[in-house]
Amino acid sequence: MTVAERPPSPLRLRLDRAALAGNWAALDRLSGAARAGAAIKADAYGLGAAAVMPVLAEAGCRDWFVAHWQEAAEAVRHVPAAQIAVLHGPMTDADAAYAKALGVRPVLNSLPQVQRWLTAGGGPCDLMVDTGINRLGLAMADLGDPAIAALEIDCCMSHLASADEDSAQNAAQLARFRSVVAAIPAQRYSLCNSAGIALGADYHFGLTRPGLALYGGVPRRELSGVIAQVAWPEVAVMQVRNLAAGDAVGYNATFVAPAPMRVGVIAVGYADGYLRCWSGKGHVLHGGERLPVLGRVSMDMTVVDLEAAPGCGEGDWVTLDYDPVAAAAASGLSQYELFTLLGRRFARDGGTFSPTR
């Protein structure tokens, strides 16, 4: 039996590779004497690790951070295993054995994880210390435990809780991390995420770990104008409809045509991360025109007004108006959610598909 070739998806995520590389270079430059790595967890914040990692590697990135072991298995297809750190650490003996076999570095977050790694034979690892976010991380009170001295620590790190704000917590965490640096021997030290880089040289240490800003997010005003948009979600028009005055659109008839209208049904909905919060307030772009969303966003479909785009028809592509800062303000979602909610039905191949028309 011959299996037919799968048709292309009606959703695609177009990546601006030059903007992506430029964002890493800008963040590396802003990191001063430190080197910038890349957080690529959650499939590179939803943009697709397979598409993102080769671009960043060519730009010069040599340090990669994932959350889960499954993500590490994907990452080693693109970069040397020794460059990859797994933030959640070895929660089981099997995790530790897997890290040894794969060749990646576990980030140890507790004394039980430290002991688990040493029992597995040890080797290069990273150590996360909690300086105030109270998520994962070794307690400050445990820094003097004898097991810590037995570790071969590549990077000792912590994580800022409020770097996107002008908060006194930033200085408090910096002071605590300086005491960590004095107490824990390591090859490198790291405190900054994307927003932390903008706090200045005191926070940079040897390695920074940008994530959001790599992909076009702007977590602090200092990065505005420095970071370029990278991701452009594009969606095919499935059907064009002509409405009469009084016709209602979508679930619960939340939009009623005030006059005859030409509208398009596009192949995206809340199952793809285009959530119901965009109902009646979102826009798509076509030929430089902004086309409003009409009525409720449903699971797989959204209706848009085509009045300003008379040349847009079935099979054409429209672009979701997804500038991270503006879209976050319009939707009430965080910039992080905007990226990571983009569903698996978006083709993440860098935008090589051509319109069907």
Helices and strands as residue ranges (DSSP letters): E 11-15, H 17-30, E 35-36, E 38-39, H 41-45, H 49-59, E 64-66, H 69-75, G 81-83, E 84-86, H 93-102, E 105-108, H 111-119, E 124-128, G 140-142, H 146-149, E 152-157, H 168-183, E 188-190, H 194-197, G 201-203, E 207-208, G 212-215, G 221-223, E 231-243, E 248-249, G 251-253, E 255-256, E 261-266, G 270-272, G 276-278, E 283-286, E 289-294, E 302-305, E 317-320, H 324-331, H 335-340
